[in-house]
Amino acid sequence: MAITLNFPSTRTAGSVAIEPVPDRRALALLLLSVCLITVPHAWHIPLPLFGFFGVLAAWRAVTLYRQYGLPNRTQLTLLTLLAIALLVSQQRSFFGRDAGTAVFVVALGLKLLETRSRRDAYLVVNLAFIVAASQFLYQQSLWMAGYVLTVSGLLLVTLLSLHSATLPIGRMLKTGFAIGLHALPLALLMFVFFPRVEAPRWMWLQDQHKAVSGLTDRLEPGSISELSLSDALVFRVRFDGPIPPPARRYWRGPVYVETDGNGWRAVKQADQRADPPEIVGDRYAYTLLLEPQAQNLVYGLEMAESFGPELRRNRYYQLQVKEKPLERAEYRIVSGAEYRILPLSDQERRQALQLPQPVSGRLRDFVAGMQQEAAGPQDLIDGLLRYFRTENFYYTLTPPLMPDQPVETFLFETRRGFCSHYATALVYLLRIAGVPARVVGGYQGGEINPVGNFLEVRQADAHAWAEAWLPDKGWVRVDPTAAVAPERIERGVNVDLQIASGEVSFTSVSIGSAGDWLKRSRQLWQSIDYNWQRWVVNYNSENQAQFFRDWGIDSTFKLAQWLFASLLLVGLPLTAWLLKTRVAADRSVECYRQFCRKMAKAGVEIGYSEGALAFAERAAAAKPELAEQIERITALYIRIRYQAQSDAADLRTLKNRVRGLRI
C-alpha cells in the first residue's frame, strides 16, 4: 500500500518554524466538545453571560468554512473588555462558585476566537477540562458523571485529531477509549487511597444563596400543602433489619412551641439534653443519607436513642448538626418507636402552655364541655380525637382560606384541612385545657424501593402531629390525622398520583408489589443512584477511615504497603502490555537510524533535536532524486512510531525500503 506524506502543515519563515494550523476536522471536534461541556452551565450562570459565550462559539463556527473572519488583536481586546463588564454587572465579583464558573466559560469562548495554531487548541482543551470538572460543583449525580466522562472522551479524541490529522475517526475513538481504560485502574486507586479534602476548605466555593429544601421554622396552614405536591427527595434510609411498618415511620423535625393564633414558630436554639429517651419497644438501627437541607436538623426516626458524634440531641429531642448540612451527609442512628420521656422543666411547661390573648370564649366553652366528660388528660385527648372522627371532618390539600381566627373557623365551620390544621387545632385546645402540648413537624411514611431495599422519603411525605405531656407517660405522640384519614398513616402517600392530580392520594397497593414497568425502571435507577451517592459522592474522610479499619489498615506503614501492592498489581500488567506494543515502534527507530546514516553519506545529516518531518522536507529539497523514497520511508516510520496503527507487515516494509535506498 502506497503511503504519501504532505508537508504543508509545518511552515517555515526563513529559519523560524511557524506553529502548524489545526485542520478543519480538528477544529470542528474542538468546537463541538467545548459546546457540549458548556451546555449544562446554562442553568448555572446568568443568561447574558451564557449568551455572550454562545455568540463567540457561533462566530468561531462560521469561520471554520471561511478563510477570514476571525477578530484581530484590537477586536479581541474590545471583546475582552466587554466580557469583563458583563461579568462585573452580572456577578459583582470574580470569586465564588458561580462567578468563577462564569469566568472560565467566558474565557473559553474568547480563547476559541483566538485559536489559530495547534498550541492554542491545546490550551482550549485544557481549559475545557477545567470547565468539565466545574460541573461537579453543582451536581454530582450519576448521569452528570456519565455526561462529563463522555464529553471528556470527546476532548481526548480532539487531542488525537490535533496530533494526527490523517488518523480515521473510528481509530481515534478506539484509541481514546483505550486511553481511558488504561487510566481507570490508577484513578480508582487514587480515589480509594488519596486523602479526602473536606469542608470548610472548599466552602468558599459555595454561594450562600444556593437553594436547598426542607421544612421551615414557621408553620402555617398551606406550607405543608405546598410540600405535599413536591417529589423532591429529602433522605434515604437503609435499615439493618426489617423496615418498620408505615404507622411507625415518624421522622422528627422542627418542634413548634410558640403561636400568635395564626401561625406557629419553631424553636431555633435549644440546649443539648444528655438524658436519652427510655425505649420500651423495638429498636431500629439504620443508615440515613440526608440531602442538602435549609436547616441543621437531621430527621431521625422517632425516637432516636443513639447516634454518631457528629450529631447532638437537644431538649426537644431533635437531632442537630453543628452547621447547616448544605452537603449530602450520612448518619448512623438507632431509634425506638415506643418510648417514655417523663421529665418536664418549668421552662418547657410555660412554653407548652403559651397562648395568645385573648382566647375565644367559644373555644373555652368547647374545651370546658369536653373536660366535663373526661376523667383526665388522656380521656380529653381521646374525646377530641373522637370529635375529629365523628363530626364530618375531611382531609384535603385544598381547604378554604381562614385568615381570621383559623382554629375556631376550622373547628366549627369549614372542618376541612390537612395535617397541620388538625395538629395545630389539637394543640391549641389542649393548651386551653391546661395540658402541655406542642406541634412537631417532620415526615411520615416513605416509599420502599424493593430493588435496593431502602426507604425513600420525599417532600410529599411532609407531616405534622401533636405531642402532649401526660403525668404518668411523659411526652406522648398524638396524631389527629390518624383519626380523620387513617389511610394517610397506615398506607402512606401515593406521591406520583398526588402530584399529578393535585389531590390527596394514598398508596392503595401493598408495599413491595411490582407495579408497572415504568415504576420498576425508576426504582432500579433510584437504587443505582442511591449506591452512587453513598459509595462515591459521599466517600469522605470518615468513610475512608472506616474502609481502612475494615481492611485492617491501622497505620501509615500498612497504608504504604497496601498502596505499593496495589500499584504493583495495576502497574505491572499495564507496563507489560505497553512494552509489548512498543516493540515494533522501538525496532522502527533502529531502521530510521540506518536511514539517517545513509542520508549522512549522501551529505544530508539530521540535526540535533530535528524532527522526522523537518528532516524529510530538508533532505527531499537537497536530494530531489530521492524525494519520493524519503517521503515514503518517513511516512511509514511516523505511522509505526507515533500513530499506533501498524502491524508486523509495516515494520518489514520499512526495513525493505531502507535497505532498498541507494546512495
VEXDRENFI-67802 format. One record per residue (C-alpha): residue in three letters; x, y, z. Coordinates in steps of 0.001 Angstrom, whole numbers, plus 500000, padded with zeros to 6 digits. Layout:
alaXYZ ...
# end
This chain:
met500000500000500000 ala501479503314498933 ile501701505999501597 thr502254509639500743 leu503463512348503078 asn502454516004502796 phe504468518765504437 pro502378521952504362 ser501164521576507967 thr504552522810509200 arg505676526015507534 thr508933527898507860 ala509727531537507520 gly513462531694506900 ser514891529546509657 val511994530119512079 ala509319527409512229 ile505692528520512269 glu503298526631514537 pro501140524276512415 val497489525209511983 pro494862522630513045 asp492814521256510201 arg489072521824509881 arg488149518439511330 ala490182519026514485 leu488712522498514918 ala485182521159514415 leu485739518461517067 leu487195521078519380 leu484207523389518955 leu481721520540519401 ser483325519257522599 val483606522777524067 cys479921523496523384 leu478813520164524865 ile480819520645528046 thr479409524151528483 val475708523445527837 pro474869522309531434 his476172525638532740 ala473273527397531024 trp471340526761534277 his474210527931536496 ile475369531289535152 pro473347534379534143 leu471718534278530717 pro473621537339529337 leu476955535660530096 phe475942532358528567 gly474505534208525578 phe477836536006525161 phe479617532656525073 gly477067531393522536 val477767534355520244 leu481520533712520443 ala481058529990519712 ala478785530733516741 trp481330533245515419 arg484050530588515577 ala481775528038513894 val481218530380510937 thr484965530843510437 leu485503527082510092 tyr484327527328506490 arg485877530680505649 gln489456531810505282 tyr488797535078507068 gly486518536478509760 leu488485535893512970 pro488896539050515097 asn492197540862515128 arg494095541861518256 thr492190545130518686 gln488822543428518331 leu489820540716520812 thr490799543398523311 leu487405545068522937 leu485626541725523329 thr487646541025526476 leu486696544401527961 leu483045543708527134 ala483305540306528831 ile484769541903531973 ala481953544451532035 leu479343541709531730 leu480983539676534492 val481053542649536848 ser477460543629536105 gln476083540091536459 gln478248538577539190 arg479581541583541155 ser482664539503541895 phe485202537137540364 phe485211534829543403 gly482793532101544417 arg481396529117542623 asp479061530885540188 ala481403533785539461 gly484401531514538950 thr482455529251536611 ala481269532254534600 val484866533491534256 phe486022530128532892 val483099529830530458 val483611533344529072 ala487387532806528859 leu486744529594526954 gly484671531474524376 leu487299534188523961 lys490071531617523576 leu488105529870520833 leu488185533048518767 glu491921533350519375 thr492684529788518307 arg494853529883515201 ser497556527331515986 arg497822523872517453 arg499221525290520670 asp496120527493521070 ala493938524431520543 tyr495811522571523283 leu495130525453525685 val491425525392524806 val491257521643525506 asn492933522092528907 leu490548524921529781 ala487607522766528665 phe488689520019531091 ile488533522581533926 val485033523658532872 ala484042519974532742 ala485258519439536315 ser483337522519537498 gln480060520713536679 phe480506518683539861 leu480339521849541971 tyr476649521953541040 gln475554518392540526 gln477135515073541431 ser474550512693540060 leu475414509562538140 trp474013510868534853 met476084514041535135 ala479196511954535804 gly478424509897532693 tyr477857513043530635 val481112514661531755 leu483003511414531163 thr481572511162527635 val482483514732526725 ser485934514280528284 gly486372511302525958 leu485464513583523060 leu488154516002524255 leu490666513129524143 val489587512392520579 thr490121516083519803 leu493680515860521131 leu494313512838518924 ser492908514719515942 leu495217517643516656 his498164515275516872 ser497404513274513715 ala495244514788511006 thr495216511554508929 leu494004509230511679 pro490454507964510912 ile487648508905513303 gly486994505275514167 arg490621504736515060 met490674507899517173 leu487590506778519098 lys489146503392519738 thr492410504947520867 gly490651507447523140 phe488631504638524714 ala491829502642525275 ile493491505639526972 gly490520505953529313 leu490643502251530179 his494368502463530897 ala493821505393533267 leu490819503856535068 pro492687501476537448 leu495034504217538604 ala492113506621539031 leu490316504074541224 leu493401503633543384 met493747507386543813 phe490062507660544687 val490262504976547381 phe493623505803548974 phe494205509510548353 pro493330511696551404 arg489879513251551122 val489681517058551183 glu486654518127553215 ala484847521368554024 pro485466524050555176 arg488416524192552766 trp486068524141549818 met483180526013551423 trp484338529310549965 leu483315527921546588 gln479716527637547746 asp477350530538547200 gln475277531377550249 his472125531771548184 lys472247528183546964 ala468702526811547018 val468088523933549406 ser464875522304550502 gly463272521402553791 leu460656522359556364 thr460724525984557502 asp460824527371561042 arg457257528717560780 leu454205526511560368 glu451120527973558741 pro448214526226557028 gly449322525837553436 ser453047525319553938 ile452889521538554150 ser450326521543551341 glu452964523004549049 leu455484520355550083 ser452857517658549540 leu452903518459545827 ser456664518041545513 asp458513514806544800 ala461874516295545828 leu463969513749547716 val464665514535551395 phe466565511476552575 arg467018507748552014 val467265505137554738 arg468662501609554772 phe467743499549557835 asp469977496859559265 gly466954494646559846 pro463261494696558939 ile461801498013557810 pro459236499341560319 pro455597499475559191 pro454242502803557875 ala452474503645561155 arg455867503703562921 arg457695505837560382 tyr457627509243562067 trp460718511278561188 arg461125514039563764 gly461990517541562612 pro461094521071563803 val459245521469567100 tyr456774524372567077 val456019525786570536 glu455106529467570150 thr451944530680568439 asp450346534021567673 gly446997532442566872 asn447637532263563120 gly450982530526562807 trp453474528567564898 arg457171529273565287 ala459775526555565729 val462471526555568376 lys465686527821566758 gln468149527142569555 ala467857524620572368 asp470383523364574869 gln471624519849574445 arg469933517332576680 ala472035514422577895 asp469242512102579069 pro468280509659576310 pro464650508547575980 glu463584505323577631 ile462924502872574802 val460239500361575763 gly459710498662572389 asp461593497540569319 arg464792499260568242 tyr465718500042564657 ala469312500558563502 tyr469655502358560181 thr471844504487557937 leu470285507788556868 leu471563509572553744 leu470301513161554028 glu470040515529551077 pro471187519179551486 gln468808520974553851 ala467998524573554763 gln468206523851558497 asn470657521998560703 leu468142519262561514 val468537515564560838 tyr465201513781560503 gly465774510739562638 leu463160508067563212 glu461261508961566367 met462652508460568951 ala466455508485568442 glu468349506655571185 ser471954506612569956 phe473836508277567105 gly477266509323565927 pro479429512071567478 glu478647514441564607 leu475070514770565911 arg473590516162569100 arg470169515828570703 asn468600518951572188 arg465978519120574922 tyr463218518877572312 tyr464689515568571158 gln465652516929567782 leu468823515663566118 gln471056518530565035 val474400519069563372 lys476629521993564295 glu476216523658560905 lys473566523526558217 pro474037520345556156 leu474498522141552840 glu476138518992551540 arg474739515486551373 ala475643513603554565 glu475249510104556009 tyr474442509253559637 arg474194506060561695 ile471263506140564139 val469415503735566441 ser465806504637567274 gly462835503195569124 ala459232503505568006 glu457850503214571572 tyr459391505350574290 arg458814507217577549 ile460047510748578361 leu458937511875581815 pro460895514997582868 leu459266518371582212 ser461098521550583199 asp459343524744584235 gln460509526478581062 glu459140523685578895 arg455814523809580772 arg455486527556580229 gln456302527221576536 ala453938524266576116 leu451034526246577621 gln451634529580575858 leu448575531061574120 pro447873534423572536 gln445468536646574450 pro442562536856574470 val441356533305573806 ser437970532954572108 gly435099532363574508 arg433631529845572100 leu436808527780572252 arg436928527978576070 asp433334526793576328 phe434019523943573915 val437047522771575903 ala435184523110579196 gly432425520908577845 met434923518284576727 gln436674518367580133 gln433445517704581966 glu433128514397580148 ala436809513449580628 ala438361511811583674 gly441815513178582879 pro444159514397580156 gln444154511056578321 asp440342510962578264 leu440319514547576998 ile442668513618574149 asp440529510599573279 gly437429512789573279 leu438995515360570950 leu440127512634568556 arg436638511165568645 tyr435272514620567816 phe437521514811564740 arg436489511324563690 thr432713511662564073 glu431904515300563224 asn432343515210559434 phe435913516466559236 tyr437651515955555884 tyr441294515589554958 thr442126517736551910 leu445087519631550478 thr442874522469549244 pro440979523782552296 pro439228527153552220 leu441129530209553382 met440866531059557077 pro442592534439557543 asp440790535312560803 gln440567533044563860 pro441802529984561912 val441423527485564770 glu437841528454565568 thr436880528666561874 phe438400525260561178 leu436763523503564150 phe433263524865563842 glu432774525975560241 thr434962524627557423 arg436146521345559035 arg438409520809556028 gly442182520750556185 phe445316518671556187 cys447720517532558874 ser448877520963560081 his445262522134560553 tyr444449519154562758 ala447721519184564707 thr447685522916565489 ala443983522836566427 leu444513519898568792 val447497521533570495 tyr445580524805570842 leu442669523043572525 leu444937521055574859 arg446701524219575982 ile443347525834576766 ala442632522791578942 gly445973523218580741 val447618520190579143 pro451190520963577956 ala451337520330574218 arg453344521279571140 val453349520715567394 val456014518526565813 gly456852518744562134 gly458733516292560008 tyr457905513463557642 gln455728510412557959 gly455918507226555938 gly458163506864552918 glu458227504531549941 ile460190501303549939 asn462448500718546969 pro462292496925546572 val465251496866544187 gly467721498342546659 asn465708497509549817 phe465847501039551200 leu463293503705552071 glu462836506974550167 val461267509936551950 arg460184512878549792 gln458699516302550389 ala455267514835549658 asp455669512862552904 ala455827516084554966 his453621515816558025 ala452722517486561309 trp451446515911564513 ala450857516853568143 glu452790515972571266 ala451153516141574712 trp452681515701578157 leu450858513316580489 pro451903512930584137 asp452276509159584047 lys453630508802580494 gly455581511958579731 trp455593513269576176 val453224511237574025 arg452733511491570271 val449138512229569274 asp448361512305565562 pro444847513627564866 thr445293512901561164 ala445044509198562016 ala441530509845563380 val440358511617560225 ala442362509870557488 pro443936506696558932 glu444970505601555440 arg447433508537555389 ile449324506921558268 glu448783503236557554 arg449314503273553767 gly451411506330553071 val451258508870550267 asn450971507944546600 val453445510603545509 asp453047510257541748 leu449256510343541700 gln449036513107544293 ile451373515368542311 ala449617514585539034 ser446103515253540344 gly446804517873542990 glu444519515966545357 val445111513691548318 ser446110510223547158 phe447290507350549304 thr449082504163548360 ser446458501570547523 val448722498624546780 ser450775496590549218 ile454358497671549743 gly456721495716547516 ser454269494970544694 ala455807495024541256 gly453736497839539756 asp454120498760536118 trp457416498542534284 leu457946502301534326 lys457847502365538108 arg460172499377538303 ser462592501076535940 arg462546504196538071 gln463129502144541218 leu466082500439539550 trp467584503785538605 gln466971505182542100 ser468704502158543593 ile471723502712541347 asp471729506414542196 tyr471499505643545931 asn474596503439545812 trp476388506026543662 gln475630508781546187 arg476539506632549161 trp479728504940547982 val481148507500545545 val479834511006546222 asn479695510500549983 tyr483104508819550204 asn484557511332552660 ser487393511149555175 glu485229509336557742 asn484114506689555260 gln487678506328554044 ala488918505819557603 gln486194503228558189 phe487186501458554964 phe490805501332556151 arg489745499928559533 asp487609497244557898 trp490634496084555902 gly492984496238558871 ile494866499347557717 asp495515500983561074 ser498870502685560469 thr500720504735557896 phe503112501848557289 lys500274499457556446 leu498700502085554220 ala502002502422552346 gln502183498636551984 trp498670498458550564 leu499307501352548204 phe502572499845546953 ala500983496419546450 ser498018497950544631 leu500280499946542339 leu502224496805541512 leu499030494872540878 val497794497546538482 gly501077498768537062 leu502831495529536174 pro500212494186533708 leu499832497619532159 thr503581498030531838 ala503942494592530261 trp501221495423527728 leu502765498793526878 leu506226497258526454 lys504794494613524171 thr503034497172521986 arg506151499312521730 val508444496561520410 ala507620497336516782 ala507993501061517427 asp511432500569519025 arg512591498441516090 ser511385501150513750 val513775503571515472 glu516734501389514540 cys515539501268510936 tyr515188505044510882 arg518703505470512294 gln520010503306509452 phe518147505577507035 cys519739508661508651 arg523208507103508336 lys522650506517504617 met521493510127504142 ala524573511320506021 lys526740509510503445 ala524822511473500820 gly525774514707502555 val522490515389504396 glu522868514904508158 ile519946515079510570 gly520255517936513024 tyr520221517685516785 ser516585517501518015 glu515379517806514404 gly512073516081513844 ala511374513475511181 leu509080515782509184 ala511513518680509163 phe514440516433508210 ala512438514757505431 glu511473518138503976 arg515100519352504036 ala516505516066502696 ala513974515977499847 ala514945519526498852 ala518650518648498947 lys518258515347497064 pro515235515719494759 glu516069512443493011 leu515465510644496330 ala512448512730497379 glu509853510034496761 gln511791507370498683 ile512477509800501555 glu508784510688501857 arg507665507048501764 ile510203505957504414 thr509400508904506698 ala505629508454506384 leu505843504762507241 tyr508200505446510178 ile505787508033511641 arg502905505624511166 ile504690502881513126 arg506282505110515729 tyr503548507592516619 gln500169506647515195 ala499892503199516845 gln498022501669513907 ser500712499499512388 asp501457495787512362 ala504413493478511717 ala503974493835507931 asp504569497604508181 leu507846497042510017 arg509013494590507322 thr508048497101504634 leu510061499812506408 lys513148497546506578 asn512881496729502886 arg512520500394501886 val515521501475503959 arg517533498543502589 gly516496499476499044 leu517583503114499384 arg520640503505497144 ile523049506385497638 
# end
